[in-house]
């Protein structure tokens, strides 16, 4: 029963993980391919850092300014309250208990608008705490007001004869807590050791700071949106010509040599378009010249091949007559006739290769494939280059299988390839053995 829900939870996490990975890979591909996206995101990130720094600095300065003003007004109010406390206690009935006298003084201090409100109105509401050390039951402290909210560190400084202050938090009527400033001062009242503390709630200042922070954050979000739009538009002015150049370059590479970039204005993009067009024009001319040269070369190869075909046929006929009567000749002339026949075979082979190249360049070459033993083209290639190996003193080493190797090949082309490879190996092998392995 427990295993099934666990498997369903694991399956759900697996699907979420795969979806997140797919989204990450998709974003990575877009990030790598889109210059405009990288510009916009980079602009937003840098702008966000700047805005956060500005918000932090402004909020800190406004908060410090509000607290400085509050502290100055609170210090002045404490001085007025201390004078009022000393005056009220000196004029009160000495036969009344200390607690009642303190309570009456606290009530009078709270009710006197003149004594509780400064001319600038920055003090706001406050609560009064009067404490007499060691006058309570069992030698404890006595007093009126929220005595427990006064920090011990602040009391120690006041008992040392200093006018001191401390930022803290006090309970609210709803059960929560709010920031407050407590300013304390010793007195010279008729009650020995009397300490006066004024508790100033900082709710108004906190609301002001929250309002400023919210305004700055809202303005920052709006500014980020505007910066994103501006970055998108500005980067678009750069990216669109680049994309246009890319598309034109692709079409140019496909053979559309008349493609050119439009030139607008005199800025960097216009100079890029002019440079691209100059390059395209130069490449177009070079390609045209190469095509014309290639056509002339193909025509020359074809003409030479056909022009040599007629005299070669005549020479071949004469050579065949001599070759058939070679047995009637002396050994020197007989060897000469055999060499002539062999060289004519090579010359005819070279002429056929020229014709093949001409047909290949013209795009009319066909593959004459047939199934045969690979040893046949190998033997033909070896027979052609054997005299070259003898002249250079190069040993031809064969590593061929004893069984036939049947393949579907064009024997003429394969033989030509092998002959060229072997001839190059013999020419550049520095008389080292040349091994042919199949």
N, C-alpha and C positions, 0 to 999 in steps of 0.2 A: 504493500500500500504506500509506503514511503518512497520506494524506489521509482515508481512511475512519475510522481510530481518532480522528483529530483532530475529525472531524465528530461522531462519537459522543460524545466528551468535551464538545464545545460544546453538543450537544443535551441531555446530562445536566445541565450547568450551567444551561441555559435553563429546563429543567423545575424544577430546584431553586429558581431565582430566581423563577419564576412562583408556585410553591407558597408561598414565603416572602412574596411580595407579597400573595397571597390571604389568608394567615394574618394579615398585618399589617392589611389592610383589615377582616377579620372582627373582629379584636380592637379596632380603632378604632371600629367600629359598636357593639360591646358596651360599650366604654368610654364612648361618648357617651350611650348609652341607659340604663346601669345606674348609679344613684347608689350602690347598695350595693357594687358592685365598686370604684368610685372611693374610697369610704370605707375599704374593707379594704386596697386597695393603698397608699393614702396612709398608713394606720396602719402597715403593714408597712415601708414605706420609712423613715418617721421612726423607728420602733423599731429598724430595722437600723442606722441611723446612730448612735443612742444606744448600742446594744449594742457596735458596733465601737469607739466612743470609750471605753466602759467597759473592754472587753477590752484595748485598747491601754494605757490608764492602769494597769490592774491588773497586766498582764504587765510593764510597765516598772517599776513600783514593786517588784514581787516580784523581778525580775531585779536591780535596783539593791541591794535588801536582801541578797540572796544573795551578790552580789559584794562588798558592804561587809563582811559577816561573814567571807567567805573571805579578803579582803585583810587584815583585822585578825588573823585566826588565822595567816595566812601570814607576816605581819610578825613576830609573836611567835615563830614557829617559826624564822625566819631568825636572829633574835637568839640563840636557844638553839643553833642549828647553828653560828653563828659562834664562840660560846664553846667548843663542843665541838671545832671544827676547830683553834682556837688552842691548846687544851689538848692535843689529840692530837699535833699537830705539834711542840709544845715538848717532849713526852716521848718522841718517836720517836728512833731512832738517826740521828745526823747524818751517819754515813758512807753511809747508803743514798741512792740516787739520788732526786732530787726527784719524778720520775714515780711511783716505787714508794711513796714516802711519801704522795703524794697519793692513790694508788690504795688504800692501806691506810686512810687517813683516810676516803675516800668509803665504803669497805666498812664500817668501824666506824660511820659516821654512819647508814648505811642499816640496819644490824642493831640498833642501840640503840633499843628501843621507847620508852624513857623520853625520849629526845632527839628522837624523830621523831613523837610523837603528843601533841597538846595535851590538856588535861583535858576539854574540851568535845567532842572528837572531830570538829571541823569542818574540820580540815586535810586529812585523808584521806591517800592515798598521794602521794608526790612523788619526783622524781629529783633527784640532786645533780650539779652541774657545778662543777669547780674549775679555774680558769684562771690561769696565770702569764704575764703579757705579756713578750714578748721573750726567753723562755728556751728556745725551740725551735731547731731546725736553721735556719740561715740568718737568725737573728734573729726568727723567727716566734714565735707564741704556742704554748704547750704547756699541757696539762691533761688532765683525765679527765672522761668524760661526753659527752653530745651537745653539743659546743662549737658546732657550726655552727647550732644552733637558737637561739642567743642573739642577739637583735637588736643591731645596731651602735649604735643610739641608746641602748639600755639600758647597754651597756658603757661608752659615753662618760660617762654620768652616774655610773656606779659608779667609774670611774677618776678622776672629779672629787671623790671622797670622799662621795658621797651614797648613801643607801639608797633604791633606786628599784625600780619595778615596771613591767610592760608586759603587756598582753593580746595574745596572738598565737595561732597554731595550730601544732601539732606533728604529726609523722607517727604513724600507728598501726601495729600489727602486721599489719593486713589490707591495708595500702597506702593507706589514706585519711588524712584529717587530722581532728584534733579540737581544740576550743578549749582554751587553757591560760593560766595566770597564771604569769609568771616574776618572781621577786623576787631582786634582787641586792644585795650589800653588800660593801664593802671589809673587809679583815681586818688585824689586827696580829700575824699569825702569824710564825713564824721564817723562812718563805719570803717574801722581799720581793715586794710588789705582788700578793699572792695575792687573787683575786676569787672570791667564793662566790655561786653562783646556785642557787636551788631552783625546780624546774619542777613546778607543781601542775596536773595535768589537771582540767579543768572539766566532765568527763563527767557527774558526778553532778548538778551544778548545771544543766547543759543538759537532762538528763533530767527534772529537777524542773520547769524552765520549760516544757518540751514537755508534760509532764503537766498543768500548770496551764493552759497555752494550750488543749490539747485538751479539758480539762474545761469551760473557759469557753466554747469554741466549741460544744461539745455542748449545754451549758446554754442558750446563746444561741439555737441552732436550736430546741430544745424550747420556749423562751420565745416565739420568733417564731410557732411553731405555735399556742401557747396564745393569744397576742395576736390572731392571725388569726381563731381561733374566737370569741374574745370580741368582736372588732370586727364579725364577721359577725352574731353574735346581737344585739349592741346596735344595729347599723344596721338589722337586720331589724325591731326594734321600732318604728323610725321609718319605714322604707320601706313596711311592710305597710299602715298606715293611709293613707299617701299614695297607694299603688296602689289601695286600696279607694275612696278619694275620686275617683280618676281614673276608675275603672270606673263608679261611681255617676253622675259628671258626664256620661259618655258616654251612659249610659242615659237620664239626665234630658234631654240634648240630643235624643235620639231621640223624645221625646214622653212618656216615662214619668214624669209629673210627681209621682208619689207616692213616688219613690225618695228615701231619706234615709240619712244615715250613722249607724251605731250609736254611742252615747255611752257610754264606759266610763271611770269614774274622774273625776278633777278636774284632770288634768294638761294640758299644752299641746295634746296630741292631742285630748283631750276638748273643750277650748275651740275647737279647729279644727273638730271635728265639729259643735258647737253653732252656730258661726258659719256653717258650710256649710248646715246645716239651716235656719237663719233666712233665709239668702239664697235657698235653694231654695223655701221657703214663700212668700217675697215674690214671687219670679219666677213661681211657680205662680199666685198670686192675680192678678198683673198679666196673665199670659197668658190666664187665664180671663176677666178683665174685657175684654181686647182681643178675644177671640173673641166674647164676648157683644155688644160694641160693633160688631164687624164684621158679626155677624148682623143687628143692628138696622139698620146702615147699608145692608146689601144689601136688607133688607126695605123700607126707606124708598125706596131707589132704584127697586125693582121697583114699589112701590105708586104712586110719583109718575109713573113712566113709563106705567103702565096708566091711572091717573086722568087724565093729560093726553091720552091717546090719544082718548078719546071727544069732548071739546070740540074737539080739533084736527080730527077728522074732520068735525064740523059746520061749523067755520070753513072748512075746505078746500072743502067742497061749495059754500058760499056764494061763496068766492073764485073757484072755477072758473066759476060762473055769471057773475060780474062780468067775469072775464077773457075769457070767450067773447064778451061784448057790449061790449068796450072800444072797438071801432071806432065805436060810436054815441055815445060820450061826448066831451066837449070835451077838449082836450089836457091840462089840469091833472088832471081826474079820471082820464083814461086813464093818465097817468104814475103816479098814486096806486095804481090797480089793479095795474099792472105791478110796482110796488115791493112791494105787499101780497103778490102771488103769489110774488115772489122771496124775501121774508122768511119766508113760510110754508114755502117749500122748505128754507130754512136751519133753521127751527124744527123741521121734521120730521126733518131730518138729525140735529140735536142730540138729539131724542127717541129716534131709532134708536140713537144712540151710548149713551144712558143704558140702553136695553134690552140693548145688547151688553155693557156693563159689568156689568149685573145678571146676565146669563147667564154671563159670565166668572167673576164672584165665586162663583156657585153651582156652577161646575165643569161646566157643560153647553155651553160655547161650542164651536163646531165651525169648522174652517177650510174655507172654500169656495174652494178653489184651482182655477184654470183658466188655460189658455194664452192669452195675449193680448199685444197690443202695449203696452209700458210707456207709450207716449204717451197712452193713454186715461185712466188715473188721473191723469197729470200735467195733462192738459187740464182734468179735473174739478176738481182742486185749484186750478189757476190761475183758473178761472172763479169759484170761491168767494171767493178772496182778492183778486180784481182791484179790487173796490170799496174794500177797505181800503187798497190801495196808492194808489188815486186820492185818497182822503181825506187820506192822510199825505204825498202827493207823493213816494212812493218808486217808483223805476224798477225794473221786473222785467226782468232780462237772462236770456235763454234760450240755453243752449249745448247743443243737442240734435242727435243724428245725423239725417241725412236718411232713412236706411233704417230700416225697422221693427226694433224690438228686442223679440223674443218671449221671454217668460218665464212660468213657472207661478207665479201669484200669486193672492192674494185681493184683487181690485180694490178692494173697499170699505175694507178695512183699510189698504192701501197709500195710497189716496187720503186717508184720514183722517190718516195719518202725515205725508204730504207737506203737507196743509193746515195741520196744527199747526206743522210746522217753518217753513213760509213765513209764517204769521201771527206766530210769535214773532220771526222775522227782521225783519219789517216793523215790529212794535211796538218792538223794541229796537235797530233799526239806525240810528236818528237820521237818517232820510231819505237814507241812503246806498244806492246801488244794491244790489239783492239778485240774485245770480247763481245760476241753477239749471243744473247741469251733469250730463249723463248720458253 
